[in-house]
Amino acid sequence: MAGSNTYRLRCSLPAHEMDVRGLAATAYPDGAFVSVSRDRTARVWVPDSSGNKGFMEMQCLNGHANFVSCVCIIAPNETYPRGLIATGGHDNNICVFSLDRPDPLFTLKGHKNTVCTLSAGKFGTLLSGSWDTTAKVWLSEKCMMTLQGHTAAVWAVVILPEQGLMLSGSADKTIKLWKAGRCENTYTGHEDCVRGLAVINEVEFLSCSNDASIRRWMVNGECVQIYYGHTNYIYSIAVFPNGQDFISTGEDRTVRVWRKGECCQTIRLSAQSVWCCCLLPNGDIAVGASDGVIRVFTESEDRVASPQDLQAFEDELSKTIIDPKTGDLGDIKIEDLPGKEHLNEPGNRDGQTRLVKEGTNVEAYQWSMSDERWVKIGDVVGGSSQQSSKQVMYEGKEYDFVFTIDVNEGGPALKLPYNLMEDPWLTAHNFLQKNDLSPMFLDQVANFIIENTKGHTLGQAPSTSADPFTGAGRYIPGSGSDSQGSGADPFTGAGRYIPGAGSTGTAPSGAADPFTGGSAYSSSSLQKATTNIYFPSTDGVMFEQANATQILSKLQELNNTAPQDHKLSEAALDGLEKLLLVVTDLKRKEQPTAEQINVLWRASHWPEDIVFPVLDILRLAVRHPEVNAQLCGGTEGASLCNHLLGLMSPEGRPANQMLALRTLCNCFSGSHGRALLLGQRDAVLSRAGDLRAVCNKNIHVALATLVLNYAGRLYGQPAEIEAKAQCLSVASTILEVVLDREAVFRLLVALGTTVAGDSTAKDLARSLGVNSQISKYASVSDPGKVGECCRLVLDELQ
């Protein structure tokens, strides 16, 4: 009699014409789930209303041009109260469906190779992983971020409960933790591809791998437990609601149930590859396999299949042909096997395997704890020492087939090894990747394998066949194919020129400016204000203060010691002095000359240890319309941007980093500068974000101002959601390390400006966990503007 915690078959659904590659329980209707397959369809299954313990197909979803690899459910919202279904496929696309129509509502395009994993988060966020080695974050039908860092296919992704945290697992054997779009941690330990991830709670998760192990991790990077039980690749894993127990499936033809850290039940299937699993709300388990069948298992006596169906399931299993080389039987010696009398002895654990001789055959049996008997799970072929192996050796391993494929005329031929128990598409993918061939040939190679191994049983001799591409003996890929391929001044003593001293930047808006401080802004008079004076801030904040006398004095001093090839003539120095006077007071009638601007540009390439006074002049000069147009327009603009980014290298000098950041901020004062920086946004914000680790408050204030100026230019442009996503990501990562309250304030204004009036940006900010990240500033009273602005941002994100 089955125990209350033992799973038995509920039903078998001949659901698809090819492998079932993904399963997910739907939000609606109750008890339903969706499956995806290599037959290019997704199907929604609902409990059979006739009460026969099975499921009926409610909807067949079509939209992919190739195999469908993965599926997840996007939680219900006001627009879609029944939730949405997202599927990823070999056509590199993600299709999003509603339950009431067979065609996609929309398609997400951006990946450059197969989309093989999906995970949905709060507020409509979708995370995808691909063979193109990247993961992508999607919201409102657009890609918000691309997560780059893995060196091989991203097989698994999952969004953690703590907002803003995401995980990715890869064929490069690592797992990466991402926060607000940046890699925060890399977990190593698996010895082969990471194939699946599952969340336990906010601080723990599970991973499974081709190395046949399951690992339990803390988010901080500690691996606290390793589970062994499978004897081959593990493809999927799912955690029970209690957050402790879980199930796993793999290439050893099994579903395994784990309780209290032990494998308490092993359910063996007749299909070789058990690709996927999911838990249904009532506790039942659904699994999909390479034979196109979905099998559902239950603990409930009320839902267990009929005796006839249970017997049919057992009979099907007993007819399975097992090759010991697949690893399904574990490390078991099959010589000198006992006869069937060995089965009179009971097993000591569920899933225990015994091999016995029956005449000239070898049979495999598995112990069932629930039925207290040995159940035949198949006949073993090729296992006897008397049987001759007809396999082919290649690179030290035996294969059923080793195909020869000529890639180039006159070039060396390539070998394509294949065993019958392997997945043809995975073998094809590995072959193409190993030999740096275009993924466009995946279908051809996989179908070639299938076609030329039809009718063969495990362990057959290799055959010679025509090349899968040409039909003859040659493979010549098309030439046009896509190949995959500090406060303290570091320079001077007290009372002398200090770059940026006394300047935190000014906004051009007027008397009650919250950025300038001093008498212009009094937080005490605004503590009870109900009007939002902080954001959106669209005018831009500039760094305008300067002491021209000290700048020129330092410039002349350093020019005297400059290398001969960099030394400026008296005429050039005079030109820079005149330029500085003009750009310091923008109301002067004089205009900078082309020669003065040219001297400034040449001098800005002085050695890094003496260039800072020139950068200070440059910082002031780009505010002038003429200089802004000359240096920020056309090809000169790209050169300026690249030069400043070079000065902002994390290994660079803090003074140069700060002045380069301030120069970028001031470029926003002119139309040419704004156009330049919007066009170079990704590179500028990425490099700027890397400077958050520099412990220098002036750099942090400049960083925050740069993000704020970008946010101001993007305000009122909902179509620029990817740019806003980068602003949110960079602001969030800077907030993790910044201590200076002025920098915090500007970042809060940047966040408020980014989300103001844009519901999509608000959803993204919520999904990144901005609320919880900034809430600690809500009670800040010194200065009061920090707390006031924070509370207003939190109100926006309610």
ABEGO torsion letter per residue (X at the ends): XBBAABBBBABBBBABABBBABBBBBAOBBGBBBBBBAAGBBBBBBBBAAGAGBBBBABBBBABABBBABBBBBBBBAABAAEBBBBBBAAGBBBBBBAABABBABBBBGBABBBABBBBBBGGBBBBBBAAGBBBBBBGGBBABBBBGBABBBABBBBBABBGBBBBBBAAGBBBBBBGGBBABBBBGBABBBABBBBABAABBBBBBAAGBBBBBBAAGBBABBBBGBABBBABBBBBAAGABBBBBBAAGBBBBBBGGBBABBBBBABABBABBBBBAAGBBBBBBAAGBBBBBBABAAABBBAAAAAAAAAAAAABBBBAAAGAAEBBBABGBBBAAAAABBBABBGBBBBBBBEABBBBBBBBAAAGBBBBAEBBBGABAABBBABBBBGGBBBABBBBBBABBGBBBBBBBBBAABBAAAAAAAAAAAAGBBAAAAAAAAAAAAAAABGBBBGBBBBBBBBAAAGBABBBBBAABBBAXXGBBAABBBGBBBBGBGBAEBBAAEAABAAAEEAABBAAAAAABABBAAOBBAAEBBBABBBAAAAAAAAAAAAAABBAAABBBAAAAAAAAAAAAAAABAABABBBBAAAAAAAAAAAABBAAAAAAAAAAAAAAAABAAAAAAAABEAAAAAAAAAAAAAABAABBAAAAAAAAAAAAAAAABAAAAAAAAAAAAAAAAAAAAAAABBBAAAAAAAAAAAAAAAAAABGBAAAAAAAAAAAAAAAAAAAABABAAAAAAAAAAAAAAABGBAAAAAAAAAAGAAAAAAAAAABAOBAAAAAAAAAAAAAAX
